[in-house]
């Protein structure tokens, strides 16, 4: 929940200023509030703002449990998916979850209030940490316009009008994730069987939804494929950098420009076709500077991804959640209930990892090679897609395999949150051929350059202090080594991408 003054979406005066037909509801601090019609979009949270008024379309609940603990449950993806089973309504946009059904959903509650409080405070701490890093990233995204030119978009983009041949892959343009494969989309595929009129997209193109450009439905395509005829496909001209323009187009100030230039009577019919878009002017740097800015934003995205995945691991895998909280009071509450609670937390922890190689690996296996690796023998993956792509580019045939991972509760997991002395000693031991008894090891990767420094340190060419001076990563790196047959069962093959 946020104060109304902080709302950044569409004008909602018709909802907030109708004082004659609506009786607004009072909400207090720590109430659980949800929008019955928007549960599918995650419109449920704890009131952290204090006493105030909310629209009568919302529903509020109080709880006798620790509010922050209940917040952790009701805001989880798992709970919201279970709540959606109770959606009623014949029209998708008007389907809702009635409060009478909402309160019947079973949840697993930690029996002791102190245990609830610890879980709530721990997750709050992690939320603050992620927010802090995201704010640092946002503060860094300040473009200083020095010697930039005012140019029309038609000078840097042409429109691609080629149509489908019949065997291309269907793509989708999303607001949150840019251009994705339709097969990976959560939305139902409503494409017609006859795709002869669909538009062709090439790698590096910038397709956008003509009716949703003002909302940010645009992206840089990493794939060849086709999109709906309702979309517009832009081709970068000259040294124009499509990744730079994707960042530029998604800025709030840019979206306001696109909204102003969109044509139509209502927001449901607004559209922005190429002839109009081509006349819009933006300040633009040189092609070389565009590339540098795009690379910089990409490195920031990598860093944010790392911290977000650290949050997932800390939330579902850390020893604090695994031992200090989940096993507290186990004697008094009974082992079976505590074990079930532990299992529930780990069942919620789904994440995506990538493996780069020369073929799709549908059945991962552990092979002992001639060379030792950072974390010993294992099947190596990463949460950073671009890193897996760099792994794959070492081969003639370049394939990135994609997996869903669900951690089991009693796996023996070692995580190095930072490059520390312990991390270095562990790599040296593994590179020297020593074994360990961990099922999974997570941490930074010693890439080719860093490995040379590790080798020099192992051979006594440089000191430990000199190693740390030299060991500076250009980009954040990350690897997960699945070291036992049992750990491989956590991997579920989803798809692959041929580069």
C-alpha positions in Angstrom: 0.0 0.0 0.0 1.1 3.5 -0.8 -0.4 7.0 -0.1 -2.6 8.2 -3.0 -0.2 11.1 -3.6 2.5 8.6 -4.7 0.3 6.8 -7.3 1.9 6.9 -10.7 -0.7 5.1 -12.9 -3.6 6.5 -14.9 -5.9 9.2 -13.8 -8.4 7.7 -11.3 -10.4 10.8 -10.4 -13.7 9.0 -11.3 -12.9 6.6 -8.4 -11.6 9.0 -5.8 -13.9 12.0 -6.2 -17.4 10.4 -6.3 -18.4 11.4 -2.7 -22.2 10.8 -3.2 -22.4 7.2 -4.2 -19.4 5.7 -2.4 -18.8 5.1 1.3 -15.1 4.9 1.8 -13.6 2.4 4.3 -11.3 3.1 7.2 -8.1 1.0 7.4 -5.7 0.9 10.3 -2.0 0.2 10.6 -1.1 -3.5 10.0 -4.5 -4.4 8.3 -4.3 -6.9 5.5 -5.9 -5.2 2.5 -6.6 -6.7 -0.9 -8.4 -5.8 -4.2 -10.8 -8.8 -5.0 -10.6 -8.0 -8.7 -6.8 -7.7 -8.9 -5.4 -10.6 -6.8 -4.0 -11.9 -10.1 -1.8 -8.8 -10.2 -0.6 -9.1 -6.6 -2.9 -6.4 -5.2 -2.7 -7.6 -1.6 -0.5 -6.3 1.1 -0.2 -5.1 4.7 -1.1 -1.5 5.5 2.2 0.1 6.6 1.0 3.7 6.1 -1.3 4.0 9.2 -4.9 5.0 9.6 -6.5 6.2 6.4 -9.3 5.8 3.8 -9.6 3.3 1.0 -12.0 2.7 -1.8 -15.0 0.5 -1.0 -13.9 -2.0 -3.7 -11.1 -3.1 -1.4 -11.5 -5.6 1.5 -9.6 -5.3 4.8 -8.9 -7.9 7.5 -7.3 -7.8 10.9 -5.2 -10.6 12.3 -4.4 -11.8 15.8 -1.1 -13.2 14.5 2.1 -11.1 13.8 1.0 -8.9 10.8 4.4 -9.0 9.2 4.4 -12.8 9.2 0.9 -13.0 7.7 2.1 -10.5 5.1 4.9 -12.9 4.1 2.3 -15.6 3.4 -0.4 -13.6 1.6 2.0 -11.8 -0.7 3.7 -15.0 -1.8 3.1 -16.3 -5.3 2.0 -19.7 -3.9 -0.8 -18.2 -1.8 -2.0 -15.9 -4.6 -2.2 -18.8 -7.0 -4.3 -20.7 -4.5 -6.5 -17.7 -4.0 -7.1 -17.4 -7.8 -8.9 -20.8 -7.7 -11.8 -19.0 -6.1 -12.1 -16.3 -8.9 -15.7 -15.9 -10.1 -17.1 -14.0 -13.0 -17.9 -14.5 -16.7 -15.7 -11.8 -18.0 -11.9 -12.0 -17.3 -11.6 -8.3 -16.4 -14.4 -8.6 -13.9 -13.4 -11.8 -12.2 -12.8 -11.5 -8.5 -12.0 -13.4 -5.3 -14.8 -12.9 -2.8 -13.8 -12.3 0.8 -16.1 -15.2 1.9 -13.9 -17.5 -0.1 -10.7 -15.7 0.7 -10.9 -16.4 4.5 -11.4 -20.2 3.8 -7.9 -20.6 2.3 -5.7 -22.7 4.6 -2.3 -21.4 5.5 0.5 -22.8 7.6 1.1 -20.6 10.7 4.2 -20.8 12.9 2.8 -21.8 16.3 4.9 -19.3 18.4 4.5 -15.5 18.1 8.2 -15.1 18.7 9.0 -17.4 15.8 6.6 -15.4 13.6 8.2 -12.1 14.7 11.7 -13.4 13.8 10.6 -14.5 10.3 8.8 -11.2 9.7 11.9 -9.1 10.9 14.3 -11.2 8.8 12.3 -10.8 5.6 11.8 -7.1 6.3 15.6 -6.7 6.6 16.1 -8.5 3.3 13.5 -6.3 1.6 15.2 -3.2 2.9 18.6 -4.5 1.6 17.2 -5.1 -1.9 15.4 -1.7 -1.9 18.7 0.0 -0.9 20.6 -1.6 -3.8 17.8 -0.8 -6.3 17.8 2.9 -5.1 21.6 3.0 -5.6 21.0 1.7 -9.1 18.3 4.2 -9.8 20.4 7.1 -8.5 23.2 6.0 -10.8 20.9 6.0 -13.9 21.4 9.8 -14.4 22.2 10.7 -18.0 24.2 13.9 -18.4 23.4 15.4 -21.7 26.7 16.6 -23.0 27.0 17.3 -26.8 23.8 15.3 -27.4 21.8 16.0 -30.5 18.0 16.6 -30.8 17.0 14.0 -33.5 13.8 12.5 -34.8 13.3 8.8 -34.2 12.7 8.4 -37.9 16.4 9.3 -38.4 17.6 6.4 -36.2 14.9 3.8 -36.9 13.2 2.5 -40.0 10.1 0.3 -39.9 10.3 -3.4 -40.8 7.3 -4.4 -42.9 8.4 -7.9 -43.9 5.8 -10.6 -43.2 6.0 -14.2 -41.9 7.1 -17.1 -44.0 5.3 -19.6 -41.9 7.9 -21.4 -39.8 9.1 -18.6 -37.5 8.9 -18.6 -33.8 6.1 -16.5 -32.2 7.4 -13.7 -29.9 5.6 -11.4 -27.4 6.4 -7.9 -26.2 5.8 -7.4 -22.5 5.9 -4.3 -20.2 7.9 -6.1 -17.5 10.3 -8.3 -19.5 10.6 -6.8 -23.0 10.7 -9.3 -25.8 10.2 -12.9 -24.8 9.2 -16.1 -26.5 5.5 -16.6 -26.5 6.1 -20.2 -25.3 7.6 -18.6 -22.1 4.8 -16.2 -21.5 2.3 -16.7 -18.7 -0.5 -15.4 -20.9 -2.7 -17.6 -23.1 -1.7 -17.8 -26.7 -4.5 -16.1 -28.7 -2.6 -16.0 -32.0 -4.6 -17.0 -35.1 -3.6 -20.1 -36.9 -3.0 -18.1 -40.1 0.1 -16.1 -39.4 0.8 -15.0 -42.9 0.1 -11.3 -41.9 2.4 -11.5 -38.8 5.5 -9.2 -38.8 9.0 -10.4 -39.0 11.5 -9.6 -36.2 15.3 -10.0 -36.4 17.8 -10.0 -33.6 18.6 -6.4 -32.6 15.2 -5.1 -33.8 13.0 -3.1 -31.4 9.4 -4.3 -31.6 6.7 -2.5 -29.6 3.0 -2.8 -29.0 1.4 0.1 -30.8 -1.4 0.3 -28.3 0.8 0.0 -25.2 3.9 1.9 -26.2 2.8 4.6 -23.6 2.9 1.9 -20.9 6.4 0.6 -21.9 5.5 -2.5 -24.0 8.8 -2.3 -25.9 12.0 -4.2 -25.9 15.2 -5.1 -27.7 14.8 -8.5 -29.4 17.4 -11.2 -28.8 15.5 -13.6 -31.1 14.5 -14.0 -34.7 10.7 -14.6 -34.9 7.4 -13.0 -35.7 4.9 -10.7 -33.8 1.3 -9.8 -34.0 0.3 -7.4 -36.9 -0.8 -5.0 -34.1 2.9 -4.5 -33.3 5.4 -2.2 -34.9 9.0 -3.4 -35.6 11.8 -0.9 -35.6 15.2 -1.4 -37.4 18.2 0.5 -35.9 19.9 2.5 -38.6 23.7 3.1 -38.7 25.3 2.9 -35.3 22.1 3.2 -33.3 22.2 0.9 -30.3 18.8 -0.9 -29.7 19.7 -1.7 -26.1 20.3 2.0 -25.4 17.0 3.0 -26.9 15.1 0.3 -24.9 16.4 2.0 -21.7 15.5 5.4 -23.1 12.0 4.4 -24.2 11.2 2.9 -20.8 12.0 6.1 -18.9 8.9 7.7 -17.3 9.5 10.9 -19.1 9.6 9.1 -22.4 6.4 7.2 -21.7 4.7 10.5 -21.1 5.8 11.7 -24.5 4.5 8.5 -26.1 1.2 8.9 -24.3 0.9 12.5 -25.5 1.5 11.4 -29.1 -0.7 8.4 -29.1 -3.9 8.7 -31.1 -7.4 7.6 -30.1 -10.5 8.7 -28.2 -9.9 6.7 -25.0 -6.9 4.9 -23.4 -8.3 1.5 -24.7 -8.0 2.7 -28.3 -4.8 4.8 -28.1 -2.1 3.7 -30.6 1.2 5.0 -31.8 2.1 3.9 -35.3 5.5 4.4 -37.0 4.5 7.5 -39.2 3.8 9.4 -36.0 6.5 7.9 -33.8 9.1 8.8 -36.5 8.4 12.5 -36.0 9.1 12.5 -32.2 12.3 14.1 -31.2 14.7 13.0 -28.4 18.1 14.0 -27.2 20.6 11.3 -28.4 24.3 10.7 -27.8 26.7 9.4 -30.4 26.6 5.7 -31.3 29.8 5.0 -29.2 28.3 6.6 -26.2 25.0 4.8 -26.7 27.0 1.5 -26.6 28.8 2.5 -23.4 25.5 3.5 -21.7 23.8 0.2 -22.7 26.8 -1.8 -21.4 26.7 0.1 -18.1 23.0 -0.5 -17.6 23.5 -4.2 -18.5 26.1 -4.5 -15.8 23.7 -2.9 -13.3 21.0 -5.3 -14.3 23.5 -8.2 -13.6 24.2 -6.8 -10.2 20.5 -6.4 -9.4 19.8 -9.9 -10.5 22.6 -11.2 -8.2 21.1 -9.4 -5.2 17.6 -10.5 -6.0 18.7 -14.1 -6.3 20.7 -13.8 -3.0 17.4 -12.7 -1.5 15.7 -15.8 -2.8 18.5 -18.0 -1.4 18.5 -16.2 1.9 14.8 -16.5 2.1 14.5 -20.2 1.4 17.9 -21.8 1.9 19.8 -19.9 4.6 20.8 -21.7 7.8 19.0 -19.0 9.7 15.6 -20.0 8.2 16.7 -23.6 8.1 17.9 -24.0 11.6 17.5 -21.0 14.0 13.9 -20.4 13.2 12.4 -23.6 11.8 13.9 -25.8 14.5 13.2 -23.4 17.4 10.6 -24.8 19.8 10.6 -28.0 17.8 10.4 -30.1 21.0 7.3 -28.2 22.2 5.4 -28.0 19.0 6.1 -31.5 17.7 8.6 -32.6 15.0 6.0 -33.4 12.4 4.5 -29.9 12.3 7.9 -28.2 12.3 9.1 -30.5 9.5 6.0 -29.7 7.5 6.6 -25.9 7.9 10.2 -26.4 6.8 9.1 -28.3 3.7 6.5 -25.6 2.8 9.2 -22.9 2.9 11.5 -24.8 0.6 8.7 -25.8 -1.8 8.1 -22.1 -2.3 11.7 -21.4 -3.4 11.6 -21.6 -7.2 14.3 -20.0 -9.3 15.7 -20.1 -12.9 19.3 -21.1 -13.8 21.1 -21.4 -17.1 23.8 -23.8 -18.4 26.0 -22.9 -21.4 27.4 -25.6 -23.7 27.4 -27.1 -27.2 24.0 -28.9 -26.9 20.8 -28.9 -24.9 21.2 -30.9 -21.7 17.8 -32.3 -20.8 19.2 -34.8 -18.3 22.0 -33.1 -16.3 24.7 -35.4 -15.1 28.0 -35.0 -13.2 31.1 -35.9 -15.2 34.6 -35.8 -13.9 36.8 -34.0 -16.3 40.5 -33.8 -16.6 40.6 -30.3 -15.2 39.6 -29.3 -11.7 37.0 -26.6 -11.2 36.3 -23.8 -8.7 33.8 -25.8 -6.6 35.0 -29.3 -7.5 33.3 -31.9 -9.7 29.7 -30.9 -10.5 27.1 -29.7 -13.0 27.6 -25.9 -13.3 24.9 -23.3 -13.8 24.3 -19.6 -13.2 21.5 -17.2 -12.5 22.9 -14.7 -15.0 21.7 -15.6 -18.5 24.4 -13.5 -20.3 27.1 -15.4 -18.4 25.7 -18.7 -19.6 25.7 -17.3 -23.1 29.5 -16.5 -22.7 30.1 -20.1 -21.6 28.2 -21.4 -24.7 30.2 -19.1 -27.1 33.3 -21.2 -26.4 31.9 -23.9 -28.7 31.0 -24.1 -32.4 27.4 -24.9 -31.6 26.2 -22.5 -28.9 23.3 -23.6 -26.7 22.0 -22.3 -23.4 19.8 -24.8 -21.4 17.2 -23.4 -19.0 16.1 -25.0 -15.8 13.7 -24.4 -13.0 15.2 -25.2 -9.6 13.4 -26.1 -6.4 15.7 -26.7 -3.4 15.0 -29.6 -1.1 15.0 -28.7 2.6 17.7 -31.0 3.8 20.4 -30.5 1.2 23.9 -29.6 2.4 24.4 -26.2 0.8 27.4 -23.9 0.9 27.0 -20.4 -0.2 29.7 -17.7 -0.5 27.8 -14.4 -0.5 31.0 -12.5 -1.3 34.6 -13.1 -2.5 36.2 -13.7 0.8 39.3 -15.4 2.2 37.1 -18.5 2.8 36.0 -18.4 -0.8 39.6 -18.2 -2.0 40.7 -21.0 0.2 37.8 -23.2 -0.9 38.7 -22.6 -4.6 42.3 -23.3 -4.0 41.4 -26.6 -2.2 39.1 -27.7 -5.0 41.5 -26.7 -7.8 44.1 -28.7 -5.9 41.9 -31.8 -6.2 40.5 -32.0 -2.7 36.9 -33.1 -2.4 34.1 -31.8 -0.2 30.7 -33.1 1.1 28.4 -30.4 0.0 25.5 -31.1 -2.3 25.4 -27.6 -3.8 28.0 -24.8 -3.7 27.1 -21.2 -4.7 29.3 -18.2 -5.2 31.3 -16.0 -7.5 33.2 -17.5 -10.4 36.9 -17.3 -10.9 36.9 -16.6 -14.6 39.9 -17.1 -16.9 41.8 -14.0 -15.8 41.0 -14.6 -12.1 42.0 -18.2 -12.4 45.4 -17.1 -13.6 45.8 -15.1 -10.4 44.6 -18.1 -8.4 47.3 -20.2 -10.2 49.9 -17.6 -9.5 48.9 -17.5 -5.8 49.0 -21.3 -5.6 52.4 -21.4 -7.2 53.7 -18.7 -4.8 54.3 -16.2 -7.6 52.1 -13.6 -5.9 51.0 -13.2 -2.2 47.5 -13.3 -0.9 47.4 -9.5 -0.6 48.5 -9.1 -4.2 45.8 -11.5 -5.3 43.1 -9.4 -3.8 44.5 -6.3 -5.5 44.4 -8.0 -8.9 41.1 -9.8 -8.5 38.7 -7.1 -9.8 35.7 -8.3 -11.9 34.6 -6.3 -14.9 31.1 -7.8 -14.5 29.5 -9.5 -11.5 29.8 -13.3 -11.9 27.9 -16.2 -10.3 27.8 -20.0 -10.4 25.9 -22.8 -8.8 27.6 -26.2 -8.7 25.3 -29.2 -8.3 27.8 -31.7 -6.9 25.8 -34.8 -6.1 23.2 -36.9 -7.9 20.7 -35.9 -5.2 21.2 -32.2 -6.0 20.6 -32.8 -9.7 17.0 -33.9 -8.8 16.3 -30.2 -8.0 16.8 -29.3 -11.7 13.8 -29.4 -14.0 14.6 -28.9 -17.7 12.4 -26.2 -19.2 13.8 -25.1 -22.6 17.0 -24.2 -24.5 18.1 -21.3 -26.7 20.4 -21.7 -29.7 22.6 -18.6 -30.1 
